[in-house]
Amino acid sequence: MLGSGGVSDGYEIGSKRPRMMESNPYFAVSSGASSYHQPYGYGSSRFRPSGFPVVRLRGLPFNCTEIDIYKFFAGLDIVDSFLVNKDGRFIGEAFVVFAGHMQVDYALQRDRQNMGRRYVEVFSCKKEEYYQAVAAEVKEGGKDNEYRSPPPSRPKRSVNKDDMEYSEILKLRGLPYSVRKTDIGRFFGEEFNVKPDKVHIAYRSDGKATGEAYVEFASIEEAKKAMCKDNMKIGSRYIELFPSHPDEARRAESRSRH
């Protein structure tokens, strides 16, 4: 299930966040002159708030994955995509780093285009905003305590997961940062008999857990049956389950290695 890197749906998967360190020379692509849509009154249409080729997305569907972002920017060279979470929940925002300024120009032209039924805002941002978002989530992941107290009632599903495309892999979100593979095995119970080698817990480049994991089942039918565990608890945390795919799991595994 968890190989090294790869190609998903024809979209080349670029290098991830380790290339973003300021000490590294990055991006050999030159910034050619091309016109683009400039959002939110930054002034001159040629004004760029930073030399760093990053954009910010807002209004994303709450079931958005990195694959959806790659498809939204089909044809552009993405170096990194970072989905912003707060208290373990995706907030509908993301940062996307491209291979150069020309890529950013084209990305900005996709402002207000649809992802599913949602209009997605794409606008320029500063390098510092990207770093601060990454640092904030890393800091949250390093806390000794778990998330805040769980909600008083079971959260409602925001999407009809029965209609989503399934593979043998499910994604778990909202896990305690201290979770172990054996905890995930117990979560699914004897009915599914999940082995430790079929569980991949996602980590950041600094070794901190992200609160996400991927589990491989024996078949697509088995993965669908395991969705009965959606919004059940590990410890004090409600765990969300989503259909996933091998390429998404591989990217998480690759990021963890780096």
C-alpha positions in Angstrom: 0.0 0.0 0.0 2.6 2.5 1.0 5.2 2.7 -1.6 7.5 5.6 -2.4 6.0 8.6 -4.1 4.2 8.1 -7.3 1.7 9.5 -9.8 -2.0 10.0 -9.1 -4.6 10.3 -11.8 -1.9 11.7 -14.1 -0.8 14.4 -11.7 2.9 14.5 -10.8 3.5 14.5 -7.1 6.2 17.1 -6.3 8.6 17.2 -3.4 7.2 18.2 -0.1 7.9 20.6 2.7 11.6 19.8 3.4 12.4 21.7 0.2 10.8 24.8 1.7 13.6 25.5 4.2 15.0 29.0 3.6 18.5 27.8 3.5 17.9 25.7 0.4 18.0 27.2 -3.1 14.6 26.4 -4.6 12.8 26.6 -7.8 14.7 26.8 -11.0 11.7 28.1 -13.0 12.0 31.7 -14.1 9.2 34.2 -13.4 8.1 35.1 -16.9 5.7 38.0 -17.5 2.1 37.0 -17.9 -1.1 38.7 -16.9 -3.3 37.3 -14.2 -6.3 38.0 -12.1 -5.2 39.9 -9.0 -7.7 39.5 -6.1 -8.5 41.5 -3.1 -7.1 44.9 -3.9 -3.4 44.4 -3.5 -2.9 47.5 -5.6 -0.9 47.2 -8.8 -1.6 44.1 -10.9 2.1 43.4 -10.8 2.4 43.7 -7.0 3.6 40.5 -5.3 3.7 40.5 -1.5 6.5 38.0 -1.4 9.2 36.4 -3.6 7.9 33.1 -2.4 5.6 31.3 -4.9 2.7 30.5 -2.6 -1.1 31.1 -2.8 -3.8 30.7 -0.2 -7.1 29.0 -0.8 -10.3 29.7 1.1 -13.8 28.2 0.9 -12.7 24.6 0.2 -15.1 21.8 0.8 -14.7 20.2 4.3 -14.0 16.8 2.7 -11.3 18.3 0.5 -8.1 16.2 0.2 -4.7 17.0 -1.4 -5.8 15.0 -4.5 -8.6 17.5 -4.9 -6.2 20.4 -4.8 -3.9 18.7 -7.4 -6.9 18.3 -9.6 -8.1 21.9 -9.1 -4.6 23.1 -10.2 -4.3 20.5 -13.0 -1.4 21.2 -15.3 0.6 23.3 -12.7 3.7 22.2 -10.9 2.8 21.9 -7.2 5.7 21.6 -4.7 3.6 21.5 -1.6 0.0 21.7 -0.4 -0.9 22.2 3.2 -4.4 21.9 4.5 -5.1 24.1 7.6 -6.5 22.4 10.6 -7.7 23.9 13.9 -8.3 21.7 17.0 -8.0 18.7 14.7 -10.6 19.9 12.2 -10.0 21.1 8.6 -11.2 24.7 8.4 -11.6 25.0 4.6 -8.3 26.8 3.9 -5.1 25.6 2.4 -1.7 26.9 1.2 -0.2 25.7 -2.1 3.4 26.3 -3.0 4.4 26.2 -6.7 7.6 25.8 -8.6 7.8 29.4 -9.6 6.1 32.8 -10.1 4.7 31.9 -13.5 2.9 29.0 -11.9 1.4 31.4 -9.3 0.2 33.7 -12.1 -1.8 30.8 -13.6 -3.0 29.6 -10.2 -4.5 33.1 -9.4 -6.5 32.9 -12.6 -8.5 30.0 -11.0 -9.9 32.3 -8.3 -13.7 31.7 -7.9 -13.7 28.5 -9.8 -15.6 25.5 -8.4 -14.5 22.6 -6.4 -17.6 20.5 -6.3 -20.3 22.9 -5.4 -18.0 25.4 -3.7 -16.5 28.6 -5.1 -12.8 28.5 -4.1 -11.0 31.8 -3.5 -7.4 31.9 -4.6 -5.3 34.8 -3.5 -1.7 35.9 -3.0 -0.2 35.7 0.5 3.1 36.1 2.2 5.7 33.5 2.8 5.4 34.2 6.5 1.7 33.2 6.5 2.6 29.8 5.1 5.3 29.2 7.6 3.2 30.4 10.5 0.4 28.0 9.5 2.8 25.1 9.4 4.4 26.1 12.7 1.1 26.5 14.4 0.0 23.0 13.5 3.3 21.5 14.5 3.1 23.3 17.8 -0.4 22.0 18.4 0.8 18.5 17.5 3.6 18.8 20.1 1.2 19.4 23.1 1.3 16.8 25.8 -2.4 17.0 26.3 -4.9 15.9 23.7 -7.4 18.2 22.0 -9.9 20.1 24.0 -12.9 18.4 25.6 -15.0 16.5 23.0 -18.3 18.0 21.9 -21.3 17.0 24.0 -22.9 15.0 21.2 -21.8 13.0 18.3 -20.9 15.2 15.3 -23.1 15.0 12.3 -21.7 13.9 8.9 -21.3 16.9 6.6 -21.1 14.7 3.5 -22.8 11.5 2.3 -19.9 9.2 2.5 -21.9 6.3 1.0 -21.7 8.0 -2.3 -18.0 8.6 -2.3 -15.5 6.4 -4.3 -14.0 3.7 -2.2 -10.8 1.7 -2.3 -9.4 -0.8 0.3 -8.0 2.2 2.3 -9.7 4.4 4.8 -8.4 7.6 6.2 -8.8 8.3 10.0 -8.8 11.9 11.2 -9.0 13.4 14.7 -6.8 10.8 16.3 -5.1 11.6 19.7 -1.4 12.6 19.0 -0.3 9.7 21.2 -2.2 7.0 19.3 -0.5 3.8 18.5 -1.1 1.2 15.8 -2.5 -1.2 18.4 -5.0 1.4 19.5 -6.3 1.7 16.0 -6.5 -2.1 15.8 -8.6 -2.2 18.9 -10.8 0.6 17.5 -11.8 -1.6 14.6 -12.1 -4.7 16.9 -12.0 -8.4 16.2 -14.6 -8.1 13.4 -12.0 -6.5 11.1 -8.8 -7.8 12.7 -6.6 -4.9 11.5 -2.9 -5.9 11.7 -0.3 -3.3 12.7 1.5 -3.6 9.3 -1.8 -2.5 7.6 -1.8 0.8 9.7 0.1 3.9 8.7 0.1 6.8 11.2 1.0 10.1 9.5 3.8 12.2 10.9 5.2 15.6 10.1 8.8 16.1 9.0 9.8 16.9 12.6 8.4 13.6 13.9 5.1 15.0 15.4 1.9 13.1 14.7 -0.7 14.8 12.5 -3.7 13.2 14.0 -4.3 11.2 10.8 -3.7 7.6 9.8 -4.4 5.3 6.9 -5.7 1.7 7.2 -5.7 -1.0 4.5 -8.4 -3.6 4.5 -8.7 -6.9 2.7 -11.2 -5.6 0.1 -13.3 -2.6 -0.9 -16.3 -4.3 0.7 -14.5 -4.7 4.0 -13.5 -1.0 3.9 -17.1 0.0 3.4 -18.2 -2.2 6.3 -15.6 -0.6 8.5 -17.2 2.8 8.0 -19.6 1.7 10.7 -16.9 2.9 13.1 -17.2 6.5 11.8 -17.5 9.1 14.6 -16.8 6.5 17.3 -14.2 7.2 20.0 -10.6 6.5 20.8 -10.1 7.8 24.3 -12.0 11.1 24.4 -11.8 11.8 20.7 -14.4 11.2 18.0 -12.7 9.7 15.0 -13.8 10.6 11.5 -13.4 8.0 8.7 -13.1 8.8 5.0 -12.6 6.7 1.9 -9.0 7.2 0.7 -6.7 5.9 -2.0 -3.2 4.5 -2.2 -1.7 7.6 -3.7 -2.9 9.8 -0.8 -1.5 7.3 1.7 1.8 7.2 -0.2 2.2 10.9 -0.1 1.5 10.9 3.7 4.1 8.1 4.1 6.6 10.0 2.0 6.1 13.2 4.0 6.6 11.2 7.2 9.9 9.8 5.9 11.2 13.3 5.1 
